[in-house]
Amino acid sequence: MTFRKTLMLSGLMLAGALSLPGATLAKAAPAAPAAPTVTVAQGTLVGAVEGTVASFKGIPYAAPPVGDLRWRAPQPAAAWSAPRDATHYGHDCAQAPFPPDAAPIRTQPAEDCLYLNVWKPAGAAANARLPVMVWVHGGGFVNGGTSPAVYSGAAFARDGVVLVSLNYRLGRFGFFAHPALKDEGLGGNFGFLDQIAALKWVQANVAAFGGDPANVTVFGESAGGMSMHMLLQSPLARGLFARAIIESGGGRDGTLPMPTMARAAKIGADFAPGLDAAALRALPEEKVTGNLSMMTMAQTGYSGPMVDGQTIVGASNDAAAAGIDAPVPVMIGANSADGFPMTTDKAAIFATYGADADKARALYDPQGTTSGLIVGTMTSADRMFIEPARTIARTLAPRQPVYLYRFAYAHPEPLGKMGGAPHASELPYVFDSLAGRTTPRAIAAEQPVADLTHKMWVAFAKTGRPDGLPGLAPWPKVTPTDTTVHLITAAGATQVEDPYRARIDFVEQRIKP
């Protein structure tokens, strides 16, 4: 029976009942809870109640970066006089479609996109001083947003955390330089400046939601994880957060091109030759967006993030080694099958190792029976995410508490193909949002993994330790020569000798001069 027919039948039954002699109406249902309100610097917000959680969505943290504000640092958001509806996400940032996305956006992307969302416990009073977590999404700096269902902050709020998620400019809107942009120092990492502006908004306003501005944990995955490296090293972000979680964020020079400003300006000039600043800012949105997506981001007409000296000082491993990173507690890790194979031809993969080809073959395909997909995934995972996470952890360890993890639980479907937990697959477990995942189908065995993973992230935000809540296994801090890792599997989470140690050592030895 369709929903429409059910609704019609229900109406007929009610009408019939009311026409019977002596018929009376049942007691009225309890009134819906009043819509929650919060007043921030710009005005009053009217949110929604989701069970024990209150949410406020589509909050502007900066002025729309359109027209003359395109390719400028974010400017303050305008105030509003009447209460503002905050029950719907704002636009995710302008981007080309990316159908394979594991976390598909649910808004119409647009250049007007500098919005954030807040989830809080429904009963939390202002100035309750609850821990705050600020989520920065991934997507290769060209895709993504805050609207995917798996990024709902409801579970964090349920567990006593104020969760904030933010949009930031993507693609050429977010990362662009051009000789004509002299008033902006040639241009730069506007997407990173957006993230910093959002964190400043959090500092100024999160107490109104019951959050503690002195206890802010920033966390992000993939491009969001790379953003964590930026926030740690940028002098512009100093003092805006107390802890950081880096999920699959790389950390080695070469993960992204990272051109100099001069080189990025040359790339921008090749994309839009002969235009002055006014003409650049008048380009149609679709021209600037182009076909940039996770599938095409390596094209020559796009610089991506660049070394600008204010948001990115240098490669993440160099910044860590130089003691530039903020001295805050850090959680860092990667997934067990975190790679992006460029080819599944094993001969071609091992040929890239040159004189070390036999060593690589012995480590990644000792029996000669491993699929090319798994070999390609493992070799790229170790190079891009797993070895860099260990290197960053060891490098930071003498100066601050660092906790290294490996997420190794995989749903049976990708496990059989990829040999482990694929890139970004930890996110529905971190957010305890399995119901929001589009694929693969949820199975009962996953929920305990989500319960545990989510609890460790909450523990870190609340206590500064990912084992800081009852029932969690001890998770020691990393040492400068550590060979262990906190392994998250279907059986639980425990500190073990790294099962990938030989592989990671091999990758590290090949990188060292």
ABEGO torsion letter per residue (X at the ends): XBAAAAAAAAAAAAAAAAABBGBBBBBBBBBBBBBBBBBBAAEBBBBBBBEABBBBBGBBABBBBBEAABGBBBBBBBBBABBBBAABBBBBBBBBBBAABABBBABBBBABABBBBBBBBAABBBGAGBBBBBBBBBGGGABEEAABAAABAAAAAAAGBBBBBBBBBBEAAABBBBAABAAAGGEEBAAAAAAAAAAAAAAAAAAAAGBBAABBBBBBBEAAAAAAAAAAABAAABGABABBBBBGAEGBBGABAGBBAAAAAAAAAAABBGBBAAAAAABBAAAAAEABBAAAAABAABAEBBBAGAABABBAAAAAAAGABBBBBBBBBBBABABBBABABAAAAAAAAEAAAAAAAAAABAAGABBAAAAAAAAAAAAAAAAAAAAAAAAAAAABBBBBBBBABBBAAAAAAAGEBBBGAAAAAAAGAAAABAOBBBBAAAAAAAAAAAAAAAAAAAAGBAAABBGBBBBBBBBAABABBBBBBAAEBBBBBBAAAAAAAAAAAAABX
